[in-house]
Amino acid sequence: MAMCNRYLCPWDILTSSASYYDASLISQFIQYFTPDTCQAFIGGPDHPEFSLDSYEPYFKTPYCIRKFEISQDAAKLCSSPLTYRFSLPVHNPYMPRQLDIVGTLDSDKNTPTLLQKSDLMEIWHKLDNQYLAPYGNVNLLILLPDVQSSIKDQAVADVLEKYINKDLAKVSSDANAAGMEFTITSKPGSLLIMVSGISESQPLLLNTILEKIRALKVSKHAYDRAVSDTKLMYQDMRLKQPFDQLQDLETTQFAQLPAFYPTELENTPVTMADVQAKVDSIFAQTYSKLLVNGNFSEKHAIDVATMVRQTIGSKPLSTTRHTPANQVRIKPGHYVYQTTAADLETTNNAVRVNIYCGSDSNHKDAVIIDLLVSLISRPFFSQLRTQEQLGYTVQAYSESHDNGSIAIVFCIQGEANPLYLTMRINQFIKEIRQRIAACSMEDFKQLVEASKMLRIRVPNDVGFESMRFWMQIETGIYNFGVREHKIKLLDGLQQHELLERWDNCINSETATNYTRVDMQMWSTKASCPTEFELAHYSEEILCLHKCLESAGYNVDISELQSFIESQFSAALPAVLAKEY
């Protein structure tokens, strides 16, 4: 409990390098280490000088107890005063000495304040006025010159991240003993440092990290270890489940980020000179975003920012670099992306269907979509996971994108082919409309009250609060007061608005600007449809063809279409919409 609550444990104070030491106190304790006050336990094979004449009662293990005969010289040595100095560990500089609380309870100040903004840095501050604990978070994002990121840039950034974290292992150990922790994330165009824990020594810890990165000299041994760790990371990426790979693919496709496959990164050579060149140039030109949240005053935040500027000592970055980059804006239409899983051994496929149905800047859109997701998420899981057992990962949720749009996302991972999984999602979307229309006034009121309670609930600690603020500061899309505004909107929401939103955006037959993106991850064990097949055959025919293939039947797709048309004619979609 002490560790979880961030209080100092006795073993952190009395052992290791956790605190100062009192040599005289230890000297007094050492005087009790004499032959008359000590027992020696010796275990081993039989020895002629010892007669094992006693037996342990449970396992009948033989033993003996004897008093050692101490020679006069040994006794004189033990009784002589201690004349040597203790060689004690170096003091841990991060141990807190003062746990005073800076803030006071104030429910009206719940958002961070932009204290300063210049061509080098923007400084955000939020004083803890809810938890009143000696705890805080300091997040620092350092934006680097905007380069056209290549696979080599990504590989160098990955190796550098592993190198820095290994190089700071001793700092990390001392920080943990003092109730703090930190993470460092290196990317081709940025460096992110996040420090959390007991607040007093966080500025010192952040300064230590920056100074060590600035003075870093790459050594052969540490470089080899970082390269080895990076390759292991790429192997783990390659073995990701298809569902997780689809999430990564969605990020790279619609955030205008380059997508590199793990196998490409594994085969990209990174030299010591590459890593050292990255280190030498990392602070040449920067623009920083700093959030100081928790048990810190405004003066503390300004002091941290001053320290960062002095330690980095960089020139300003171009103003175009630190303008938030929007994601790709998707025009109305139905788009399908297909790719193959990186893990050659997996038999799982995955499907992710994004249907765009609102704007994140329109808070009423977000409230309506949240209620719709509350209505459909459990039935989606129950139907496709519990009843049809299409896979272990079956989810329906809403997701906001950096371009300001909100999508309802349907995800399934399972061994059925992606075309069939997509068809089952389509059928669910058609059938669930009736449930939305039949929602009673009582059920609607319960949905609204549950949604309000989720928003009223205070984050568990200052760390969760910091992450909520940081996501907005990092992207440059600020909606700090959105929670309170959405609670007010919920009170005025009408039941019919849910069905109207469903028909206007999600129902493909009635939506005016239907915008949908299907992302399919195919296992290498299943054959993905060709571009020709996608262009010339219906979704139903393709799905049936792939189902027959997976069952071991080698059927020509054109012959299959002719047969189906002769047997079922116009009834084909209705037949294939049923569960196989």
BELKAVEN-V55907 format. One record per pair of residues at least 4 apart in sequence whose ideal C-beta (glycine too) atoms are under 7 Angstrom apart, sorted by the first residue. I is the first residue (numbers start at 1). J is the second residue. Records with the same first field share a line. If there is no record, write none. Layout:
# BELKAVEN-V55907
I = J, J
This chain:
# BELKAVEN-V55907
1 = 5
2 = 7, 9
3 = 9
6 = 135, 179, 197, 198
8 = 12, 13, 179
10 = 14
11 = 15
12 = 18, 177
13 = 18, 19
16 = 89, 177
17 = 89, 90, 92, 174, 177
18 = 92, 95, 177
19 = 92, 95
20 = 91
21 = 26, 88
22 = 26
23 = 27, 86
24 = 28
25 = 29
26 = 30, 86
27 = 82
30 = 82
32 = 37
33 = 38
34 = 38, 78
35 = 68, 70, 78
46 = 52
50 = 64
51 = 64
52 = 62, 63, 64
53 = 64
54 = 62, 63, 64
55 = 60, 61, 62
56 = 60, 61, 63
70 = 74, 75
71 = 75
72 = 76
73 = 77
74 = 78
75 = 79
76 = 80
92 = 174, 177, 178
93 = 204
94 = 174, 175, 178, 180, 201, 204, 205
95 = 178
96 = 178, 179, 198, 200, 201
98 = 200
99 = 134
101 = 132, 134, 295
102 = 127, 295, 296, 297
103 = 127, 128, 129, 132, 295
104 = 129
105 = 129, 132
106 = 129
109 = 129
111 = 480, 481
112 = 124, 125, 126, 291, 293, 469, 480
113 = 124, 125
114 = 122, 124
115 = 123, 125, 298, 301, 302
116 = 123, 305
117 = 122
119 = 316
120 = 287, 288, 309, 316
121 = 288, 290, 305, 309
122 = 289
123 = 290, 301, 302, 305
124 = 290, 291, 473
125 = 292, 298, 301
126 = 293, 469
127 = 296, 297
128 = 132, 294, 295, 462
130 = 458
131 = 135, 461, 462
133 = 295
134 = 198, 199, 200, 295
135 = 197, 198, 199, 294, 295, 462
136 = 199, 202, 293, 294, 295, 296, 462
137 = 195, 196, 293, 294, 462, 463, 466
138 = 195, 202, 206, 292, 304
139 = 194, 291, 466, 470
140 = 193, 206, 288, 290, 308
141 = 190, 192, 288, 289, 474
142 = 190, 191, 286, 288
143 = 189, 190, 286, 287, 317, 321, 322
144 = 189, 190, 191, 282, 286
145 = 285, 317, 321
146 = 189, 321
147 = 153, 188, 189
149 = 153, 154, 188, 189, 258
151 = 155, 260, 264, 265, 268
152 = 156, 268
153 = 157, 188
154 = 158, 188, 260, 265
155 = 159, 265, 268, 270
156 = 160, 270, 274, 275, 278
157 = 161, 186, 187, 188
158 = 162, 230, 233
159 = 163, 226, 227, 230, 270, 275
160 = 164, 186, 275, 278, 279
161 = 165, 184, 185, 186
162 = 166, 226, 229, 230
163 = 167, 218, 222, 223, 226, 275
164 = 168, 184, 186, 213
165 = 184
166 = 222, 225, 226
167 = 212, 216, 222
168 = 172, 209, 212
169 = 173
170 = 174
171 = 175, 208, 209
172 = 176, 182
173 = 177
174 = 178
175 = 180, 181, 182, 205
176 = 181
178 = 198, 201
179 = 197, 198
180 = 195, 196, 197, 198, 201, 202, 205
181 = 196, 197
182 = 193, 194, 195, 205, 209
183 = 194
184 = 193
185 = 192
186 = 191
191 = 282
193 = 206, 209
195 = 202, 205, 206
196 = 463
199 = 294, 295, 296
201 = 205
202 = 206
203 = 207, 303, 304, 307
204 = 208
205 = 209
206 = 210, 304
207 = 211, 307, 311
208 = 212
209 = 213
210 = 214, 308, 311, 312
211 = 215, 311
212 = 216
214 = 283, 311
216 = 279
218 = 223, 272, 275, 276, 279
219 = 223
220 = 224, 272
221 = 225
222 = 226
223 = 227, 272, 275
224 = 228
225 = 229
226 = 230
227 = 231, 270
228 = 232
229 = 233
230 = 234
231 = 235, 266
232 = 236
233 = 237
234 = 238, 262, 265, 266
235 = 239
237 = 262
238 = 262, 263, 342, 343
239 = 343
240 = 244, 245
241 = 348, 413
242 = 246, 341, 346, 348, 349, 350, 413, 521
243 = 350, 393, 411, 413
244 = 248
245 = 249, 341, 342, 521
246 = 250, 350, 352, 519, 521
247 = 251
248 = 252
249 = 253, 259, 339, 519
250 = 254, 352, 519
251 = 255, 257
252 = 257, 258, 259
253 = 337
254 = 327, 328, 401
255 = 327, 402
256 = 325, 327, 328
260 = 264, 265
261 = 342
262 = 266, 342
263 = 267, 342
264 = 268
270 = 274, 275
272 = 276
273 = 277
274 = 278
275 = 279
276 = 280
277 = 281
278 = 282
283 = 312, 313, 314
284 = 314, 315
285 = 314, 315, 317
286 = 312, 314, 317
287 = 316, 317, 321, 322
288 = 308
289 = 473, 474
290 = 304, 305, 308
291 = 466, 469, 470, 473
292 = 296, 300, 301, 304
293 = 462, 465, 466, 469
294 = 462
296 = 300, 301
298 = 302
299 = 303
300 = 304
301 = 305
302 = 306
303 = 307
304 = 308
305 = 309
306 = 310
307 = 311
308 = 312
317 = 321, 322
324 = 475, 476, 477
326 = 402, 403
327 = 401, 402, 403
328 = 403
329 = 403
330 = 356, 515, 517
332 = 513, 514, 515
333 = 515
334 = 514, 516
335 = 517, 518
336 = 518, 520
337 = 519, 520
338 = 520, 522, 528
339 = 521
340 = 522, 524, 528
341 = 346, 521, 522, 523, 524
344 = 524
346 = 523
347 = 415, 523, 525
348 = 413, 414, 415, 523
349 = 414, 415, 416, 417, 418, 421, 521, 522, 523, 526
350 = 412, 413, 521
351 = 411, 412, 418, 421, 422, 425, 518, 520
352 = 409, 411, 519
353 = 409, 410, 422, 425, 516, 518
354 = 407, 409, 516, 517
355 = 407, 408, 506, 516
356 = 405, 407, 515
357 = 369, 406, 407, 408, 501, 505, 506
358 = 362, 365, 366, 369, 406
359 = 365, 404, 405, 406
360 = 366, 400, 404, 405, 406
361 = 404
363 = 367, 482, 485, 486, 489
364 = 368, 489
365 = 369, 406
366 = 370, 406, 486
367 = 371, 486, 489, 490, 493
368 = 372, 497, 498, 501
369 = 373, 398, 406, 408
370 = 374, 398, 451
371 = 375, 447, 451, 498
372 = 376, 408, 498, 501, 502
373 = 377, 396, 397, 398, 408
374 = 447, 450, 451
375 = 436, 439, 447
376 = 380, 396, 432
377 = 381, 396, 397
378 = 382
379 = 383, 432, 435
380 = 384, 394, 396, 410, 428
381 = 385, 386, 394
382 = 386, 387
383 = 387, 388, 428
384 = 388, 390, 394, 412, 424, 428
385 = 389, 390, 394
388 = 424, 579
390 = 394, 412, 414, 416, 421, 424
391 = 412, 413, 414
392 = 413
393 = 411, 412, 413
394 = 412
395 = 411
396 = 408, 409, 410
397 = 409
398 = 406, 408
399 = 407, 409
400 = 406
401 = 405, 407
402 = 475
408 = 506
410 = 425
412 = 421, 425
414 = 421
416 = 420, 421
417 = 526, 546, 547, 550
418 = 422, 520, 522
419 = 423, 539, 542, 543, 546
420 = 424, 543, 547
421 = 425
422 = 426, 518
423 = 427, 539, 543, 576, 577
424 = 428
425 = 429
426 = 430
427 = 431, 577
428 = 432
429 = 506
432 = 436
433 = 437, 502, 507
434 = 438
436 = 498, 499, 502
437 = 499
439 = 443, 444, 495
440 = 444
441 = 445, 495
442 = 446
443 = 447
444 = 448, 495
445 = 449
446 = 450
447 = 451
448 = 452, 490, 493
449 = 453
450 = 454
451 = 455, 490
452 = 456, 487, 490
453 = 457
455 = 483, 486, 487
456 = 487
459 = 464, 465, 468
460 = 464
462 = 466
463 = 467
464 = 468
465 = 469
466 = 470
467 = 471
469 = 473, 480
470 = 474
471 = 475
472 = 477, 478, 479, 480
481 = 485
482 = 486
483 = 487
484 = 488
485 = 489
486 = 490
489 = 493
493 = 497
496 = 500
497 = 501
498 = 502
499 = 503
500 = 504
501 = 505
502 = 506, 507
503 = 507, 510
504 = 511, 512
505 = 511
506 = 511
507 = 511
508 = 514
522 = 526, 528
526 = 546, 550
527 = 549
529 = 533, 534, 542
531 = 535
532 = 536
533 = 537, 542, 557
537 = 541, 542, 557, 561
538 = 542
539 = 543
540 = 544, 572, 573, 576
541 = 545, 557, 560, 561, 564
542 = 546
543 = 547, 576
544 = 548, 560, 576
545 = 549, 555, 557, 560
546 = 550
547 = 551, 580
548 = 553, 555
549 = 553
555 = 559, 560
556 = 560
557 = 561
558 = 562
559 = 563
560 = 564
561 = 565
562 = 566
563 = 567
564 = 568, 572
565 = 569
568 = 572, 575
571 = 575
572 = 576
573 = 577
